[in-house]
Amino acid sequence: MRSVAFILAVLLFVEPAFAVSTQEIDPRASLGVVQQWIYNYRAKPDYGHIPAAVRVLFHAQTFKEPENAGIYLGFIAGALASNPAKAEALVNSFFPVPAEDEWVIIRAIAFSGLPDWRNLLRKVAPKMPGRQVMIDAYLAGSLPTLIDIPLEEKQPGMMDKVKGVFTKNPFAKDDKKMKMQQTFAGNQDLLDTLWGYYFATGSFRPILRIMAMLPWSKSRDTVDKLTVGSMARYTLASYAVRDASLREYLRSELKVQPEAVKVPLTEVVEAADTVQLGAVRKDALAAVDELKAKGSDSRRNLDFWGQVGVGAVALGCVSAAALGAVAVGIPCVIGGSAGQGLLSFWEKQQ
């Protein structure tokens, strides 16, 4: 019934597939309907209505806060990857795009993994002259594609540390620079992006990447790792409850994954099979409490907990937040008000 409602809604303002509509988007089109459609997409792909769905996302200002838009960005990137022959036509169907949202098109193309994504980006570049710096950065490789983003920053080895002792001026004033390198450990929205890509393609490649983060759910090294690792574990269990093929895939991976992944993955499979998501949530909360009480293994950076969830989502709402309330049924708190969401949400669930 919902898919029928969506089709009726989008037909009000979309022309035949991949044509650029000159009409205003019907403000009655529901973002919730599009969210549900995205969640169900991999089971019944509906490529022809992707342009309409994306225009609803733009109209609803979904990309106003980029750190909360990962799931939609990932879906667009996955949609491009799922049909390379029509990728250029699909991109062109998104225009005109609000100037403030042009970054979404650029990043989706770069994140798509299309063999010819650079040429596609060059072709659409004239439509976005105000974003030439970002376009050039991706073309030059100074901004990484989704597959090239590392899980975490490479830590300096012993020889690097020793070298630094003899080369660094001990009296020089530290020149602290903002860290611009993207990593999955430091950017929770990238986990959402992987889920969006999965929803669009049904490919298990992003799932493998998510599984690689599972050992962090046992980490007491940094707040970042514990947060993202717990989010990875919870979202895998949450979606696997409702996705039999995902559940079977996770079970099959138990035989081949290394021990560090196998232990939390076993918990994910068991929670999904028995529908005990509360156990996963409580375990993560206990880990948070332990970290608060004892500090991390490598540093005591507890002030960060006051900021967890700001510009992202509470861990109780967990990743893929935009789809959480609609498709998964997880109560969500999104945006700046989620500053204490990680702790307060779970505390209310006990």
Secondary structure per residue as TSV (DSSP state, phi and psi in degrees):
chain	resnum	aa	ss	phi	psi
A	1	M	-	360.0	-39.3
A	2	R	H	-67.5	-38.3
A	3	S	H	-64.6	-35.9
A	4	V	H	-64.3	-43.0
A	5	A	H	-61.2	-38.3
A	6	F	H	-65.3	-46.5
A	7	I	H	-60.7	-42.3
A	8	L	H	-62.1	-39.0
A	9	A	H	-66.6	-47.4
A	10	V	H	-73.4	-27.6
A	11	L	T	-66.0	-15.7
A	12	L	T	-69.3	-25.3
A	13	F	T	-135.1	5.3
A	14	V	-	-112.4	138.4
A	15	E	-	-87.5	-178.1
A	16	P	S	-50.2	154.1
A	17	A	T	-47.4	130.3
A	18	F	T	72.8	9.0
A	19	A	-	-85.7	144.2
A	20	V	-	-83.0	120.0
A	21	S	-	-75.9	139.6
A	22	T	-	-98.7	-3.3
A	23	Q	S	-85.7	158.0
A	24	E	-	-73.9	144.0
A	25	I	-	-67.1	133.3
A	26	D	-	-62.9	116.1
A	27	P	T	-63.9	-13.4
A	28	R	T	-78.7	-13.7
A	29	A	S	-60.8	128.1
A	30	S	-	-90.4	129.1
A	31	L	H	-62.9	-36.3
A	32	G	H	-60.7	-38.3
A	33	V	H	-64.8	-41.4
A	34	V	H	-65.4	-40.3
A	35	Q	H	-58.7	-46.9
A	36	Q	H	-63.8	-39.6
A	37	W	H	-62.5	-42.1
A	38	I	H	-62.5	-45.3
A	39	Y	H	-61.2	-36.8
A	40	N	H	-90.5	-2.1
A	41	Y	G	-59.0	-44.7
A	42	R	G	-63.4	-25.8
A	43	A	G	-76.6	-29.7
A	44	K	S	-146.7	80.6
A	45	P	-	-57.1	136.4
A	46	D	-	-133.0	68.9
A	47	Y	G	-58.4	-34.4
A	48	G	G	-65.0	-22.1
A	49	H	G	-101.2	5.1
A	50	I	H	-60.3	-44.2
A	51	P	H	-56.0	-42.4
A	52	A	H	-64.9	-42.5
A	53	A	H	-62.2	-42.4
A	54	V	H	-66.2	-37.8
A	55	R	H	-65.9	-33.3
A	56	V	H	-63.3	-41.6
A	57	L	H	-61.5	-43.5
A	58	F	H	-64.9	-44.1
A	59	H	H	-62.8	-35.0
A	60	A	T	-82.7	5.3
A	61	Q	T	56.7	38.7
A	62	T	T	-63.7	-26.6
A	63	F	T	-99.3	14.0
A	64	K	S	-60.2	-39.5
A	65	E	S	-113.3	98.9
A	66	P	G	-54.0	-34.6
A	67	E	G	-70.1	-13.4
A	68	N	G	-102.4	2.6
A	69	A	-	-108.4	10.2
A	70	G	H	-56.0	-40.4
A	71	I	H	-64.5	-37.3
A	72	Y	H	-75.5	-39.9
A	73	L	H	-58.9	-46.1
A	74	G	H	-62.5	-37.2
A	75	F	H	-65.3	-44.0
A	76	I	H	-63.6	-43.3
A	77	A	H	-61.1	-42.9
A	78	G	H	-67.0	-36.0
A	79	A	H	-62.9	-40.4
A	80	L	H	-64.0	-41.8
A	81	A	H	-68.6	-29.0
A	82	S	H	-72.7	-17.8
A	83	N	-	-146.4	76.9
A	84	P	G	-55.6	-35.0
A	85	A	G	-65.1	-25.9
A	86	K	G	-109.3	7.3
A	87	A	H	-60.6	-44.4
A	88	E	H	-64.0	-43.1
A	89	A	H	-63.6	-37.3
A	90	L	H	-65.8	-45.0
A	91	V	H	-60.0	-45.6
A	92	N	H	-63.3	-27.8
A	93	S	H	-70.5	-17.4
A	94	F	H	-77.0	-22.9
A	95	F	-	-81.7	151.6
A	96	P	S	-72.6	142.6
A	97	V	-	-111.7	136.4
A	98	P	-	-53.2	136.9
A	99	A	G	-54.1	-37.2
A	100	E	G	-72.2	-12.2
A	101	D	G	-108.9	5.2
A	102	E	H	-62.3	-28.3
A	103	W	H	-58.1	-29.4
A	104	V	H	-63.5	-44.7
A	105	I	H	-62.5	-45.1
A	106	I	H	-62.0	-49.1
A	107	R	H	-69.0	-36.5
A	108	A	H	-62.3	-40.6
A	109	I	H	-64.4	-46.8
A	110	A	H	-65.1	-35.4
A	111	F	H	-82.8	-9.9
A	112	S	S	-65.7	-30.8
A	113	G	-	79.8	9.7
A	114	L	-	-61.1	139.4
A	115	P	T	-57.4	-32.6
A	116	D	T	-111.3	33.4
A	117	W	H	-65.3	-30.8
A	118	R	H	-64.9	-44.3
A	119	N	H	-65.4	-37.1
A	120	L	H	-62.5	-42.1
A	121	L	H	-64.7	-39.3
A	122	R	H	-63.6	-37.7
A	123	K	H	-66.2	-37.9
A	124	V	H	-91.9	-7.1
A	125	A	G	-54.7	-40.4
A	126	P	G	-61.3	-20.4
A	127	K	G	-79.5	-11.4
A	128	M	-	-132.6	60.3
A	129	P	G	-61.5	-26.3
A	130	G	G	-74.5	-6.6
A	131	R	G	-116.1	24.4
A	132	Q	H	-62.8	-34.1
A	133	V	H	-61.8	-44.8
A	134	M	H	-66.9	-41.3
A	135	I	H	-61.1	-47.3
A	136	D	H	-62.0	-36.6
A	137	A	H	-64.0	-41.6
A	138	Y	H	-69.2	-41.9
A	139	L	H	-64.3	-34.3
A	140	A	H	-83.1	-13.6
A	141	G	T	88.8	4.1
A	142	S	S	-76.2	-19.6
A	143	L	S	-108.6	129.9
A	144	P	-	-83.0	152.1
A	145	T	-	-77.5	170.2
A	146	L	G	-58.8	-41.0
A	147	I	G	-71.3	-20.7
A	148	D	G	-93.6	-8.9
A	149	I	S	-71.2	124.1
A	150	P	-	-73.5	157.8
A	151	L	S	-63.3	-42.1
A	152	E	S	-152.6	167.8
A	153	E	-	-67.4	141.2
A	154	K	-	-72.3	124.3
A	155	Q	-	-81.7	141.7
A	156	P	-	-64.0	138.1
A	157	G	-	-78.3	177.3
A	158	M	H	-61.1	-41.1
A	159	M	H	-65.7	-36.1
A	160	D	H	-63.4	-40.5
A	161	K	H	-67.0	-41.4
A	162	V	H	-64.7	-41.7
A	163	K	H	-61.6	-38.8
A	164	G	H	-63.7	-32.8
A	165	V	H	-62.0	-38.2
A	166	F	H	-91.8	-15.9
A	167	T	H	-104.3	-20.1
A	168	K	S	-88.8	134.5
A	169	N	-	-73.0	114.5
A	170	P	T	-65.4	-17.8
A	171	F	T	-98.7	-3.2
A	172	A	S	-74.0	145.1
A	173	K	-	-77.1	130.7
A	174	D	-	-60.2	130.1
A	175	D	-	-102.4	89.9
A	176	K	-	-79.9	123.7
A	177	K	-	-112.8	147.5
A	178	M	-	-67.3	133.5
A	179	K	-	-78.0	119.2
A	180	M	-	-103.5	-10.4
A	181	Q	-	-66.7	131.9
A	182	Q	-	-87.0	133.9
A	183	T	-	-140.8	156.7
A	184	F	T	-68.7	-30.0
A	185	A	T	-68.7	-29.2
A	186	G	T	-105.0	0.5
A	187	N	-	-135.8	97.8
A	188	Q	H	-63.8	-27.6
A	189	D	H	-66.4	-21.4
A	190	L	H	-68.4	-29.5
A	191	L	H	-64.6	-42.4
A	192	D	H	-60.0	-40.3
A	193	T	H	-60.9	-41.1
A	194	L	H	-62.6	-39.6
A	195	W	H	-65.9	-41.7
A	196	G	H	-60.7	-40.2
A	197	Y	H	-62.9	-40.1
A	198	Y	H	-64.6	-42.9
A	199	F	H	-60.9	-34.5
A	200	A	H	-79.5	-29.5
A	201	T	H	-114.2	-28.2
A	202	G	-	73.0	5.6
A	203	S	-	-74.9	144.2
A	204	F	S	-91.0	2.2
A	205	R	H	-59.9	-47.2
A	206	P	H	-65.6	-27.9
A	207	I	H	-66.4	-39.0
A	208	L	H	-60.1	-39.0
A	209	R	H	-66.1	-40.0
A	210	I	H	-65.5	-40.8
A	211	M	H	-61.8	-31.9
A	212	A	T	-64.5	-18.7
A	213	M	T	-88.2	-10.2
A	214	L	G	-58.4	-38.1
A	215	P	G	-57.2	-25.2
A	216	W	G	-66.4	-21.8
A	217	S	G	-66.6	-15.7
A	218	K	G	-104.1	0.8
A	219	S	-	-76.4	141.7
A	220	R	-	-123.4	23.6
A	221	D	S	-82.5	-53.6
A	222	T	-	-138.6	156.1
A	223	V	H	-62.2	-41.7
A	224	D	H	-57.5	-49.0
A	225	K	H	-64.8	-43.9
A	226	L	H	-61.9	-40.8
A	227	T	H	-63.1	-55.0
A	228	V	H	-66.8	-39.5
A	229	G	H	-62.7	-40.9
A	230	S	H	-67.8	-37.2
A	231	M	H	-64.0	-42.2
A	232	A	H	-61.7	-44.9
A	233	R	H	-65.5	-44.0
A	234	Y	H	-68.2	-43.3
A	235	T	H	-67.4	-38.2
A	236	L	H	-59.9	-45.3
A	237	A	H	-67.0	-41.9
A	238	S	H	-63.4	-46.9
A	239	Y	H	-74.4	-32.6
A	240	A	H	-66.1	-27.4
A	241	V	H	-56.8	-38.1
A	242	R	H	-104.2	0.6
A	243	D	-	-128.9	98.0
A	244	A	H	-62.6	-40.0
A	245	S	H	-66.3	-37.9
A	246	L	H	-65.3	-42.1
A	247	R	H	-59.9	-44.8
A	248	E	H	-67.2	-37.0
A	249	Y	H	-64.7	-45.2
A	250	L	H	-60.1	-40.0
A	251	R	H	-64.1	-40.0
A	252	S	H	-66.8	-29.4
A	253	E	H	-74.3	-15.1
A	254	L	T	-60.4	-27.1
A	255	K	T	-78.7	-20.7
A	256	V	T	-119.6	-13.7
A	257	Q	S	-77.7	148.9
A	258	P	-	-65.0	163.0
A	259	E	H	-57.4	-38.1
A	260	A	H	-61.9	-31.3
A	261	V	H	-88.4	-37.1
A	262	K	H	-59.8	-39.6
A	263	V	H	-62.5	-57.0
A	264	P	H	-68.2	-28.6
A	265	L	H	-67.0	-36.4
A	266	T	H	-60.4	-40.2
A	267	E	H	-64.3	-39.3
A	268	V	H	-62.3	-48.2
A	269	V	H	-63.4	-44.5
A	270	E	H	-63.2	-42.9
A	271	A	H	-64.0	-38.9
A	272	A	H	-69.9	-41.9
A	273	D	H	-65.2	-36.1
A	274	T	H	-103.8	2.0
A	275	V	T	52.8	55.9
A	276	Q	-	-119.6	63.3
A	277	L	H	-68.5	-28.5
A	278	G	H	-60.4	-33.6
A	279	A	H	-65.9	-39.4
A	280	V	H	-65.5	-41.1
A	281	R	H	-65.0	-44.6
A	282	K	H	-68.2	-35.2
A	283	D	H	-64.8	-40.9
A	284	A	H	-65.7	-38.3
A	285	L	H	-64.5	-38.8
A	286	A	H	-63.0	-37.8
A	287	A	H	-65.0	-38.8
A	288	V	H	-62.2	-46.8
A	289	D	H	-60.2	-40.6
A	290	E	H	-64.8	-42.0
A	291	L	H	-66.3	-37.7
A	292	K	H	-63.6	-39.6
A	293	A	H	-76.5	-39.9
A	294	K	H	-106.4	-17.6
A	295	G	-	82.1	167.8
A	296	S	-	-76.8	165.7
A	297	D	S	-68.4	-31.0
A	298	S	S	-110.1	-15.4
A	299	R	-	-164.0	160.7
A	300	R	-	-113.2	95.7
A	301	N	-	-123.9	54.9
A	302	L	G	-75.0	-15.8
A	303	D	G	-60.9	-25.4
A	304	F	G	-61.0	-29.9
A	305	W	G	-62.9	-25.2
A	306	G	G	-70.7	-13.9
A	307	Q	T	-109.2	-9.6
A	308	V	T	-58.8	130.1
A	309	G	T	98.4	-19.8
A	310	V	T	-68.7	123.0
A	311	G	T	73.7	4.9
A	312	A	S	-134.4	-128.1
A	313	V	B	-141.4	155.7
A	314	A	-	-67.5	147.6
A	315	L	T	-63.7	-28.6
A	316	G	T	-67.0	-36.6
A	317	C	T	-75.2	-26.0
A	318	V	-	56.7	174.4
A	319	S	S	-59.0	177.7
A	320	A	S	53.0	38.2
A	321	A	H	-59.3	-38.5
A	322	A	H	-61.2	-30.5
A	323	L	H	-95.7	-12.1
A	324	G	I	-53.9	-56.3
A	325	A	I	-66.8	-32.5
A	326	V	I	-84.1	-53.1
A	327	A	I	-93.6	-29.5
A	328	V	I	-107.7	-21.4
A	329	G	-	81.6	22.6
A	330	I	-	-93.3	125.0
A	331	P	-	-60.1	132.3
A	332	C	-	-121.5	148.0
A	333	V	-	-128.8	118.5
A	334	I	B	-120.2	144.5
A	335	G	S	99.0	-166.9
A	336	G	G	-59.8	-29.6
A	337	S	G	-70.6	-5.4
A	338	A	G	-88.4	15.8
A	339	G	T	-51.2	-39.8
A	340	Q	T	-107.2	14.4
A	341	G	H	-60.5	-37.8
A	342	L	H	-54.7	-43.2
A	343	L	H	-88.0	-45.4
A	344	S	H	-67.0	-35.2
A	345	F	H	-62.5	-51.5
A	346	W	H	-67.2	-35.2
A	347	E	H	-60.1	-34.5
A	348	K	H	-73.3	-19.8
A	349	Q	H	-85.6	-10.2
A	350	Q	-	-81.4	360.0
